[in-house]
Amino acid sequence: MSKRPLTTAAQNPLINAEKQESASSNGSNTMVNNTPDTSTVATNNEDWSVQDSADLYSIDQWGVGYFSIADNGEVHVNNPTSANRSTDTTTLNNTSVSLVDIVQGMKERGLEMPAILRIENLLDQRIKELNEAFLRAITAAEYQGNYRGVFPIKVNQQCHVIEEIADFGRRFNHGLEAGSKAELIIALSQLRNHESPNQDSLIVCNGYKDSEFIDLGLYANQMGISCFFVLETPAELPIILERSRALNIKPLIGVRIKSSVVVDGHWNEDSGDRSIFGLSTNSLLEVVEQLKTANMLDCLQLLHCHLGSQIPNIRNIRNGVLEACRFYSELINEGAPMGYLDLGGGLAVDYEGASSNSTHSMNYKLDEYCANIVETIIESLDPLDIAHPTIVTESGRATVAYSSLLLFNILDVRNHEPQALPATLADDAHELLHNLFAVLGNTTNKNFQECYNDAIYYRDEIRELFRRGQVNLHERALGDNITLAILEKISHILKTIERIPPELEKLPELLSDIYYGNFSLFQSLPDIWAIDQVFPVMPIHRLNEQPDREAIIADITCDCDGKIDRFISPDGIRNTLPLHKLNKNEEYYVGVFLVGAYQETLGDLHNLFGDTNVVSVRLNGDGSFDFVREFHGDSISDVLSYVEYEPKQMLEQFRRKAEQAVKEQKITVAQRQEILKAFKESLQGYTYFEREQVN
Ligand SMILES: *Cc1c(COP(=O)(O)O)cnc(C)c1O
């Protein structure tokens, strides 16, 4: 792997003495660590329990019982559903499967890291929990309407995910939401409405709709599937009316309102007056008039309101529902029959496990979300004697986030530990080096700020002299090294200090290790790059050992943005992640959890790292598991053809080069064959780092 320093290192004003560590499965590179361990925490595995690891990584909080750590230090996924899929009754049992066992099984099947692991049971479980929570709230409040969930396809369009939702969701009449023609085609083909007589899963169509889109939806209605067109703009209505007349099929129409509730969190631009979606109040009245004129007001049956995704604050949700109910009742006053209240997505995922109203968390539980919605509707509509509508929600994130995780191995570690320093400096060493060395000896918890300033001053002086040719490379390296030793020492002192000077706050982070992960952030975790999303990240094994390194994680794209440097912790977001030292000849596996929502199709081919391998696993009631599906990720030839190369032609061009080299006697014919074979094999290979197989 060739790499240039990432900005984390390059921009780092303090660092430039670096040392490479490497662990690899074939043992060709051995770990170099001949300096005494000056690292952060004293390791005492005797005193370290897996519970300490659980607390450190908050797994019990964000894992909500789906993930836990076993006594042998491996992360397990717990089986929340019973093995028997044909019954609705699922019981909680204690069977769980080690992620390490799954990784091992993948390896045996030729599915190398990085890989996305999908746990079917968790997807089923989320659908079940969502539907049952609404059912509980409805029963408790004696609500007269039903609940009908729809899954918004855009959140994870992968065929297997949608098939599983359609299949398992059938028993709850869970439907699909489509935002484009392609998604409507997915919904029409995947929903299993024809398989049982009382099936009435919905299809809700948002987004801009042309006549082709509308025809498809109308045909669905004709076939008995409830397919709603939600109007985003008044311009859509004439097309719907025209196609409806032409095909002689009545449409089901919904209107999307712009809520004036501005929500907390990242997605607040979906809400409020400035939202680019939804009808203004004037447009809404215009739509009602047009429907009246066309004598089709009876088609207006649904009100749609989507406040945004990942709404961390329950108060926003309540206010959104309240306002939606006002619109709902006004439309009834206008004479529309209505019957469906669609509250969109927004149900959050507690990525941080903090139960707070911060962006990546949520200050409510699922039951509370459902109860709030049901009760708010009752409070708003009962006084007006309006019948309780069917509640529709379009939860995407909360449905799929838990079921996927990204797994990758660590290829390499770069740390900033200073090289061993001599006990004393030679008398004729440069004066500035002597000064620096003295600072190292003098640094205490009383004068560390002053020592920090001095160290940086002397170091910069040495660098200046280097530029002018008055200090040689050895002297400069020694200067950098002594500076690092001083900074390490100060970093240790900071741990014992209550108030850290602002200038030094970032010091531990700047001294942290860089763990190079075998994945592309842009392909597999785009939201980290795009919207500063945080996901739970942790090693999936060795959790019975105390992690004694602090690290950031860099991917293999060599892009300065290809890094993870914001992590969840019990004390809020922090910039480094505790990790273990690599063991020689042993892979170190890291998991990024809760990545089932939005990550897969938003990913891109940055640096031509393609789709990763994907496996779907189903956990059985007896503690075993099945590989239900496996998809091999893109080969190099695949990604090249995405950017319009023709791999066959490339091979031919390369062959000509090789033939020319034979002619010029640079290589032999036998060597030509070897070279062409390597080229061909590379074309077929995985785009990620492949370990040499040990035979
Ligand atoms: C994106 C989107 C959703 C899904 O939102 P989540 O917060 O992921 O549940 C639902 N409805 C609409 C209209 C959307 O655009």
The ligand as an SDF file (V2000), in Angstrom:
LIG
                    3D

 15 15  0  0  0  0  0  0  0  0999 V2000
  -36.0110   10.4050    3.8120 C   0  0  0  0  0  0  0  0  0  0  0  0
  -37.4210   10.3470    4.0310 C   0  0  0  0  0  0  0  0  0  0  0  0
  -37.9540    9.4850    4.9980 C   0  0  0  0  0  0  0  0  0  0  0  0
  -37.1200    8.6400    5.9160 C   0  0  0  0  0  0  0  0  0  0  0  0
  -36.7580    9.3360    7.0510 O   0  0  0  0  0  0  0  0  0  0  0  0
  -36.0640    8.5740    8.2820 P   0  0  0  0  0  0  0  0  0  0  0  0
  -35.7080    9.6770    9.1840 O   0  0  0  0  0  0  0  0  0  0  0  0
  -34.9160    7.8340    7.7400 O   0  0  0  0  0  0  0  0  0  0  0  0
  -37.0510    7.6790    8.8920 O   0  0  0  0  0  0  0  0  0  0  0  0
  -39.3240    9.4110    5.0990 C   0  0  0  0  0  0  0  0  0  0  0  0
  -40.1310   10.1700    4.3230 N   0  0  0  0  0  0  0  0  0  0  0  0
  -39.6390   11.0290    3.3950 C   0  0  0  0  0  0  0  0  0  0  0  0
  -40.5640   11.8230    2.5820 C   0  0  0  0  0  0  0  0  0  0  0  0
  -38.2700   11.1550    3.2360 C   0  0  0  0  0  0  0  0  0  0  0  0
  -37.8110   12.0250    2.3480 O   0  0  0  0  0  0  0  0  0  0  0  0
  1  2  1  0
  2  3  1  0
  2 14  2  0
  3  4  1  0
  3 10  2  0
  4  5  1  0
  5  6  1  0
  6  7  2  0
  6  8  1  0
  6  9  1  0
 10 11  1  0
 11 12  2  0
 12 13  1  0
 12 14  1  0
 14 15  1  0
M  END
$$$$
